[in-house]
């Protein structure tokens, strides 16, 4: 099963999540603040991080930013802050899901399972002309040069590739790529598609806009 790092300054929350995660067969590691989490992520490999936002020494957002500089680890954010701005900020940083406190441990574990499943779902390598998409290796090469893409760009591209040739609505992209309770709108999808096309350069036209509906990729 997965190696999960739980980061929260409240010991009781760590204990509850650890109990549920271990029950599902995962190996759990703990950190009491963002600074400790960054240090642990530098020295160890984890399949997923459950990160609280409000913590001493280094807050969750700052910790995620530092971790993403060195490793592309899926992150589930925990927070008592329910403002839409905080959720949008988190997703723009590349987190995979956002759960507000108080929460149900069962719901958190269900979201953990969904994130891990998305990461393991496909193991493809697509080569089309000068474009190479390696889903297992989470890398994209454009004419031999590695593309510099955000975690969400990768996730969006891989989702489209895994559903190549299929018309996908903006609503479904929001649900499957950003999460069913994401508070964004169609503009979020359009913005990321624009970013993704820029990253693909001469192969940008592989992503086809379906007027009034959504997108599909043709490989």
Sine and cosine of phi, psi and omega as CSV:
sin_phi,cos_phi,sin_psi,cos_psi,sin_omega,cos_omega
0.00,0.00,-0.26,-0.96,-0.15,-0.99
-1.00,-0.03,0.41,-0.91,0.14,-0.99
-0.99,-0.16,0.89,-0.45,-0.11,-0.99
-0.89,-0.45,0.74,-0.67,0.08,-1.00
-0.97,-0.23,0.88,-0.47,0.01,-1.00
-0.98,-0.21,0.84,-0.54,-0.08,-1.00
-0.87,-0.50,0.93,-0.37,0.01,-1.00
-0.31,-0.95,0.66,-0.75,0.00,-1.00
-0.98,0.19,-0.14,0.99,0.06,-1.00
-0.99,-0.10,0.92,-0.39,-0.08,-1.00
-0.87,0.49,-0.61,0.80,-0.03,-1.00
-0.89,0.45,-0.62,0.79,0.03,-1.00
-0.91,0.41,-0.68,0.73,0.03,-1.00
-0.87,0.49,-0.66,0.75,-0.04,-1.00
-0.90,0.43,-0.69,0.72,-0.01,-1.00
-0.90,0.44,-0.75,0.66,-0.01,-1.00
-0.90,0.43,-0.61,0.79,0.03,-1.00
-0.88,0.47,-0.69,0.73,-0.01,-1.00
-0.87,0.49,-0.72,0.69,-0.02,-1.00
-0.93,0.36,-0.64,0.77,-0.02,-1.00
-0.92,0.40,-0.68,0.74,0.02,-1.00
-0.92,0.40,-0.57,0.82,0.05,-1.00
-0.87,0.49,-0.53,0.85,0.01,-1.00
-1.00,0.08,0.02,1.00,0.08,-1.00
0.99,-0.10,0.10,0.99,-0.02,-1.00
-0.99,0.10,0.42,-0.91,0.12,-0.99
-0.99,-0.10,0.78,-0.63,-0.15,-0.99
-0.90,-0.43,0.67,-0.74,0.10,-1.00
-0.82,-0.57,0.47,-0.88,-0.10,-0.99
-0.81,-0.58,0.53,-0.85,0.13,-0.99
-0.64,-0.77,0.63,-0.78,-0.09,-1.00
-1.00,-0.09,-0.15,0.99,0.03,-1.00
-0.40,-0.91,0.21,-0.98,-0.06,-1.00
-0.89,0.45,-0.59,0.81,-0.02,-1.00
-0.90,0.43,-0.70,0.72,0.03,-1.00
-0.89,0.45,-0.62,0.79,0.00,-1.00
-0.89,0.46,-0.68,0.73,0.01,-1.00
-0.89,0.46,-0.71,0.71,0.01,-1.00
-0.87,0.48,-0.66,0.75,-0.01,-1.00
-0.93,0.37,-0.62,0.79,0.00,-1.00
-0.92,0.38,-0.52,0.85,0.03,-1.00
-0.93,0.37,-0.56,0.83,-0.13,-0.99
-0.99,-0.14,-0.23,0.97,-0.09,-1.00
-0.70,-0.72,0.24,-0.97,0.04,-1.00
-0.96,-0.29,0.76,-0.65,0.04,-1.00
-0.78,-0.62,0.51,-0.86,0.03,-1.00
-1.00,0.05,-0.37,0.93,-0.01,-1.00
-0.28,-0.96,0.53,-0.85,0.06,-1.00
-0.86,-0.51,0.77,-0.63,0.15,-0.99
-0.98,-0.20,0.92,-0.40,-0.20,-0.98
-0.86,-0.51,0.83,-0.55,0.13,-0.99
-0.97,0.22,0.42,-0.91,0.00,-1.00
-1.00,0.05,-0.82,0.58,-0.10,-1.00
-1.00,0.04,0.97,-0.24,0.00,-1.00
-0.59,-0.81,0.39,-0.92,0.04,-1.00
-0.96,0.29,0.26,-0.97,0.06,-1.00
0.94,0.35,-0.84,0.55,0.01,-1.00
-0.50,-0.87,0.86,-0.51,-0.05,-1.00
-0.95,0.32,0.22,-0.98,-0.09,-1.00
-0.88,0.47,-0.67,0.74,0.00,-1.00
-0.88,0.48,-0.70,0.71,0.00,-1.00
-0.91,0.41,-0.61,0.79,0.02,-1.00
-0.91,0.42,-0.68,0.73,0.03,-1.00
-0.88,0.47,-0.67,0.74,0.01,-1.00
-0.85,0.52,-0.68,0.73,0.00,-1.00
-0.94,0.35,-0.65,0.76,-0.01,-1.00
-0.91,0.42,-0.66,0.75,-0.02,-1.00
-0.91,0.42,-0.35,0.94,0.04,-1.00
-0.93,0.36,-0.46,0.89,-0.09,-1.00
-0.93,-0.37,-0.48,0.88,-0.04,-1.00
-0.53,-0.85,0.58,-0.81,0.03,-1.00
-1.00,-0.10,0.98,0.19,-0.03,-1.00
-0.98,-0.20,0.74,-0.67,0.06,-1.00
-0.86,0.51,0.62,-0.79,-0.05,-1.00
-0.76,-0.66,0.76,-0.65,0.17,-0.99
-0.95,-0.32,0.85,-0.53,-0.09,-1.00
-1.00,-0.08,0.66,-0.75,0.11,-0.99
-0.91,-0.42,0.68,-0.74,0.00,-1.00
-0.31,-0.95,0.55,-0.83,0.12,-0.99
-0.99,0.11,-0.13,0.99,-0.02,-1.00
-1.00,0.06,0.84,-0.54,-0.11,-0.99
-0.96,-0.28,0.03,1.00,-0.04,-1.00
-0.89,0.45,0.61,-0.80,-0.01,-1.00
-0.87,0.49,-0.57,0.82,-0.02,-1.00
-0.85,0.53,-0.69,0.72,-0.03,-1.00
-0.89,0.45,-0.64,0.77,0.01,-1.00
-0.92,0.39,-0.71,0.71,0.01,-1.00
-0.87,0.49,-0.67,0.74,0.00,-1.00
-0.87,0.49,-0.68,0.74,0.01,-1.00
-0.89,0.45,-0.72,0.70,-0.02,-1.00
-0.93,0.38,-0.56,0.83,0.06,-1.00
-0.91,0.41,-0.46,0.89,0.05,-1.00
-0.97,0.23,-0.25,0.97,0.03,-1.00
0.96,-0.29,0.21,0.98,0.05,-1.00
-0.94,0.35,0.32,-0.95,-0.07,-1.00
-0.99,-0.14,-0.44,0.90,0.01,-1.00
-0.34,-0.94,0.30,-0.95,-0.08,-1.00
-0.64,-0.77,0.85,-0.52,-0.02,-1.00
-0.86,-0.51,0.76,-0.65,-0.01,-1.00
-1.00,-0.05,0.54,-0.84,0.06,-1.00
-1.00,0.05,0.52,-0.85,-0.10,1.00
-0.95,0.31,0.48,-0.88,-0.06,-1.00
-0.75,-0.66,0.26,-0.97,0.10,-1.00
-1.00,-0.05,0.82,-0.57,0.03,-1.00
-0.83,0.55,-0.55,0.83,0.02,-1.00
-0.91,0.42,-0.64,0.77,0.03,-1.00
-0.91,0.41,-0.67,0.74,0.02,-1.00
-0.86,0.50,-0.70,0.71,0.00,-1.00
-0.91,0.40,-0.56,0.83,0.05,-1.00
-0.90,0.43,-0.64,0.77,0.02,-1.00
-0.94,0.34,-0.61,0.80,0.07,-1.00
-0.87,0.50,-0.72,0.70,0.01,-1.00
-0.87,0.50,-0.67,0.74,-0.01,-1.00
-0.90,0.43,-0.67,0.74,0.01,-1.00
-0.90,0.43,-0.72,0.69,-0.01,-1.00
-0.91,0.42,-0.60,0.80,0.01,-1.00
-0.91,0.41,-0.65,0.76,0.02,-1.00
-0.88,0.47,-0.60,0.80,-0.03,-1.00
-0.95,0.32,-0.48,0.88,-0.07,-1.00
-0.97,-0.23,-0.06,1.00,-0.19,-0.98
-0.87,0.49,-0.67,0.75,-0.10,-1.00
-0.77,-0.63,0.49,-0.87,-0.04,-1.00
-0.67,-0.75,0.92,0.40,-0.12,-0.99
-0.93,-0.37,0.37,-0.93,0.16,-0.99
-0.69,-0.73,0.90,-0.43,-0.07,-1.00
-0.95,-0.32,0.76,-0.65,0.08,-1.00
-0.83,-0.56,0.86,-0.51,0.00,-1.00
-0.69,-0.73,0.94,-0.33,-0.10,-1.00
0.83,0.56,-0.87,-0.49,-0.02,-1.00
-0.99,-0.14,0.20,0.98,0.00,-1.00
-0.97,-0.25,0.82,-0.57,0.03,-1.00
-0.86,-0.52,0.86,-0.51,-0.01,-1.00
-0.90,-0.43,0.93,-0.38,-0.02,-1.00
-0.94,-0.33,0.99,-0.13,-0.05,-1.00
-0.93,0.38,-0.69,0.73,-0.01,-1.00
-0.89,0.46,-0.64,0.77,-0.02,-1.00
-1.00,0.02,-0.01,1.00,-0.01,-1.00
0.75,0.66,0.83,0.56,0.02,-1.00
-0.58,-0.81,0.48,-0.88,0.02,-1.00
-0.71,-0.70,0.76,-0.65,0.03,-1.00
-0.88,-0.48,0.77,-0.64,0.03,-1.00
-0.93,-0.37,0.93,-0.37,-0.04,-1.00
0.77,0.63,0.70,0.71,0.08,-1.00
1.00,0.08,-0.10,1.00,-0.02,-1.00
-0.94,-0.34,0.75,-0.66,-0.02,-1.00
-0.91,0.41,0.79,-0.61,0.00,-1.00
-0.97,0.25,0.67,-0.74,0.03,-1.00
-1.00,-0.08,0.99,-0.13,-0.10,-0.99
-0.84,-0.54,0.46,-0.89,0.05,-1.00
-0.97,0.24,0.35,-0.94,0.04,-1.00
-0.82,0.57,-0.61,0.79,-0.02,-1.00
-0.95,0.31,-0.53,0.85,0.09,-1.00
-0.89,0.46,-0.71,0.70,0.03,-1.00
-0.85,0.53,-0.75,0.66,-0.06,-1.00
-0.88,0.47,-0.67,0.75,0.01,-1.00
-0.91,0.42,-0.71,0.70,0.01,-1.00
-0.89,0.46,-0.73,0.69,-0.03,-1.00
-0.89,0.45,-0.59,0.81,0.03,-1.00
-0.90,0.43,-0.70,0.72,0.03,-1.00
-0.89,0.45,-0.67,0.74,0.00,-1.00
-0.90,0.45,-0.67,0.74,0.01,-1.00
-0.92,0.40,-0.27,0.96,0.04,-1.00
-0.85,-0.53,0.59,0.81,-0.08,-1.00
-0.81,0.58,0.71,-0.71,0.03,-1.00
0.99,0.11,-0.11,0.99,-0.03,-1.00
-0.99,-0.17,0.75,-0.67,0.06,-1.00
-0.96,0.29,0.82,-0.58,-0.06,-1.00
-0.84,-0.55,0.80,-0.60,-0.02,-1.00
-0.96,0.29,0.36,-0.93,0.06,-1.00
-0.88,0.48,-0.61,0.79,-0.01,-1.00
-0.89,0.46,-0.65,0.76,0.00,-1.00
-0.94,0.35,-0.61,0.79,0.05,-1.00
-0.88,0.47,-0.68,0.73,0.03,-1.00
-0.87,0.49,-0.69,0.73,-0.04,-1.00
-0.92,0.38,-0.73,0.68,-0.14,-0.99
-1.00,0.10,-0.49,0.87,-0.04,-1.00
-0.99,-0.12,-0.64,0.77,-0.04,-1.00
-0.99,-0.13,-0.37,0.93,-0.01,-1.00
0.92,-0.40,0.56,-0.83,-0.15,-0.99
-0.91,0.40,-0.38,0.92,-0.02,-1.00
-0.95,-0.30,0.31,0.95,0.04,-1.00
-0.91,0.42,0.68,-0.73,-0.11,-0.99
-1.00,-0.07,0.15,0.99,0.01,-1.00
-0.98,0.21,-0.11,-0.99,0.03,-1.00
-0.70,-0.71,-0.20,-0.98,-0.07,-1.00
-0.84,0.54,-0.48,0.88,-0.02,-1.00
-0.90,0.44,-0.49,0.87,0.05,-1.00
-0.88,0.48,-0.72,0.70,0.02,-1.00
-0.90,0.44,-0.75,0.66,-0.04,-1.00
-0.86,0.51,-0.65,0.76,0.00,-1.00
-0.89,0.45,-0.69,0.72,-0.02,-1.00
-0.95,0.32,-0.54,0.84,0.09,-1.00
-0.90,0.44,-0.66,0.75,0.03,-1.00
-0.88,0.48,-0.69,0.72,0.03,-1.00
-0.90,0.44,-0.67,0.74,-0.03,-1.00
-0.90,0.43,-0.68,0.73,0.02,-1.00
-0.88,0.48,-0.66,0.75,0.03,-1.00
-0.88,0.47,-0.62,0.78,0.00,-1.00
-0.93,0.37,-0.52,0.86,-0.02,-1.00
-0.99,0.15,-0.22,0.98,0.08,-1.00
0.83,0.55,-0.86,-0.50,-0.07,-1.00
-0.91,0.42,-0.17,0.99,-0.01,-1.00
-0.96,-0.27,0.27,0.96,-0.05,-1.00
-0.87,0.49,-0.50,0.87,-0.06,-1.00
-0.96,0.29,-0.10,1.00,0.09,-1.00
-0.91,0.41,-0.45,0.90,0.06,-1.00
-1.00,0.00,0.92,-0.39,-0.10,-0.99
-0.99,-0.17,0.75,-0.66,0.07,-1.00
-1.00,0.08,0.78,-0.62,0.06,-1.00
-0.97,-0.24,0.98,-0.21,-0.15,-0.99
-0.80,0.60,0.80,-0.60,0.03,-1.00
0.96,0.26,0.09,1.00,-0.07,-1.00
-0.77,-0.64,-0.91,0.41,-0.05,-1.00
0.09,-1.00,-0.76,-0.65,-0.08,-1.00
-0.58,-0.81,0.26,-0.97,0.21,-0.98
-0.46,-0.89,0.34,-0.94,0.05,-1.00
-0.91,-0.41,0.68,-0.73,0.01,-1.00
-0.91,-0.41,0.91,-0.41,-0.05,-1.00
-0.92,-0.39,0.00,0.00,0.00,0.00
